[in-house]
Amino acid sequence: MYVTGHAYPEIMREKLDDEFETRKVLYRNHGDGRFEDISLKSGPGILLRRSSRGAAFGDIFNTGQIDLVVNNMNASPTLLRNVAPSPNHWLLVRLIGRKSNRSAVGSRVVLLAGPLRQVQEVLSGCSFCSQNDLRLHFGLGKAEKVDQLEVRWISGTVEKYQDLPANRLVTILEGKGIESVQELSALP
């Protein structure tokens, strides 16, 4: 997804091709290197025209779904809550550093689930004046468990965990291991 819009509201007074407020653009990853623009069939929140400057992604409502907050110029933020039903599984990973920084920024997680291999890093900052959820969200597709989760802490320590259940929030404390495995609330 990306958000955009002109920087100067004065553009609305002029008869130019540019527009101050534009809609958001959302792509679906087909998993084979191709992406499809699905903006026009993704609901009114995506089509809402604003001049936007930042977007932050995360599981705001602890449902296993990725939600989105968009920072808009001269307007309130837009909250896009993901309520689309999905038959797919997921895993949310929260890292807490002890030797590394507490937020584990810079640490890398490699997940193996059946034929899936995914790599994510804990990042600070993401988009203009925005911060993504520091927890890492992995889509597992039809896999009902994670075969292996490898954490490469920024300190250099490497930890591996086997056979984790899907649809859970796993909290890992550096050097101590898995602190908790929690089920999250279902969509209301």
N, C-alpha and C positions, 0 to 999 in steps of 0.2 A: 504494500500500500504506500502511496505517497500523497501528501497534502501540499497545496500550493495556493497561489493567489497573488495579485499584484501588491507591491509594497506601499503604494501611494493611493489613498482613496480619491484624490483629485482626478484620477483617471476616469472616474464615472462621469465627470462633467464634460470631458472631451469626446469627440466622435472618432475614436480610434478602434482598432481591432482588439486591443487588450481589454480584459475585464478585471475589475478589482476582486470580485468574489468568484470562485470557481468550485466545482464539485471535487470530491476526493476521487482517487483512482485506486481500485482494488484488483489485485491479480490472484489467480488460483495457480498454485504450483502443481503441475501434473506429475512431478517426480521423475521426469525423463529429460530435464533440461528445457522444457517448454513451459510457458506461462500464458494464461488466458485472462484477458480483461473481463471481469465479471461485475464491474461497477454498476451497470444499468439494471442488474437483477439482484442487487444486494441490499435493497431497502432504502427507506427515506433518509436515514442518517448519512449514508454515503453520498446521496444525491444533494444533500443540503449544501447550498452555496455559501461559502465563507472565504475570507482571505486568511489562510492558515499558515502557521509558521513552525509547528512542531507536532510530533505524534509520539505517544508512549504506549507500549504494549505490555500487557500483563494480565494475570488471572485476578482481577480486582475483587470478584465476588466469591473466590475459592470454590469454583465449580468444575475446574478442569478445562474450562473454555478460555480462550484468549480474548480479552476485552481491549478497548482502545480509548484513549483520551487524546483529543486534538486541541492544541492551543490556537485560538483564533485572535486575529488583530481586532481591536475595538469591539470585542464581543466576548461573551462567556465561553468557557471551554465546551466542547462537545464530547459527551460520553457515549460511546457506542458499545452497548452490552451485547455480547454474543449469546444468543438463545437458540441458535440453529441446532436442531437435534443431530447427533452424530453417532453412528454405530462403532466408531473407532475408539481405540484406547489411548492412554497418555500416561506420562509420568512427570511430576513436578519435583525438581531437586533444589533444595536450599542448602547452601554451603555456609558454614561458620568457621572462619579461620581462627587459629590460635597462634601458630607460628607465623602464618601469613596474615595479611590484614583481615580484620574481623568480617568484612563484607566479602572476602575471597575474590576481590576484583583481580582479574588476570588469570584466575585458575581456569583450567580446561577440563571438560567432562566428555568422555567418549562412551557412547551407549551402543550396545549390541542387543538386538531383539529379533530373533529369526534372521531373515536376510537383511534386515535394516542395520545400517551403521550410521550414527549421527555424532557430530562433534559440535559442542557449543562452549563458549567462554563467557564468564561473568564479566560484563562490561560496565563501566561507569559512563553515563551519557549515551545518547543515541541520536537524538534529533534536536533541533534548536530549542533551548530552554525546556528540555524534556528528559525524563529518566525512565527507561524500561524497568519492569519488575526484575529485581536481582535474582529471583528464583528462575531456574532454567526449565522451560516447558518443552518436553519431547513428545511428538506425536508418534504413536506406536502402530497405527493402522489396526490390523486384526490381531496383532500379538497380545496375548493376555498376561505376559510377564516379560521382564527384562532379563536376558541371559547373563549379561555382564555390564557393570557400570564401573568405569575407571575414572578416578579423580586425580588430576595432575595439579596439585596445589602450586601456587605461585612461589612458595618456599622451596619447591623441588621435590617434596614428598609425593609419592604415588601410592594410592590406595585403590583396591579392587573389591567389588561386591558382586555376589552371584544371586540369581533367581529372585529378583525383586518383583512383587506383585504390581500389576498395572493399576491405573486409576487411583493413585495415592500421591501424597506429598511426603517425600523422604527428606529428612533433615540429617545432614552429616556434619559432625564436629571433627575438625582436623586433628588427627592423631588419636582420636577416641572412637571413631567409627560412627555407625548409624545411631543417632540419638532418638529418632522417632520415625514411625511410618504411620501416617494418618490418612483416613478416608476423609474426603472433603464433602461438603454439603451438595445435594443435588439441586438442579435448577428448580425454582418454585413453580 
